[in-house]
Amino acid sequence: MRLDKFLKVSRLIKRRTVACDAGRVTVNGRPAKASVNVKVGDIIEIAFGQKTVKVKVLNLLDTTKKEEAKDLFEYI
């Protein structure tokens, strides 16, 4: 699954178009573009201004339904 789609489906970021702006997102320690393929077990780090969010991918789903998007990641 593409990184930008995962961030949208998991509800970590609201809009897919701003998911990977200005190199704020890294996957497994490497700067990532929106087209990077994400797989189970990857570590995603997102910089939100002064705050950094680090998550581990647990599952991949194609739906954006809120009740199904619960167990896609865990905070580290």
C-alpha positions, 0 to 999 in steps of 0.5 A: 500500500502506498504511504499516502494512502496508509496515512489517510486510511489510518487517520494519522493525517486527514488529507492524502495530498499533504501526507508527505509534504516537505520531507516530514515523513520517514519510513524505517529511518529514511525520508519517504515520498508519498509513493513508497510502499508500506508493509506490516512491521514498518516504522513510520515517523511523522514530524508535526512542528515540534511534536514527532509521532512514531508508529509501527504498521500492524495491518493494511486495509483499503477502507477508510471506515472508522471502526475498521481503522482502529488496529492499523498501527501502534504508537511507539 
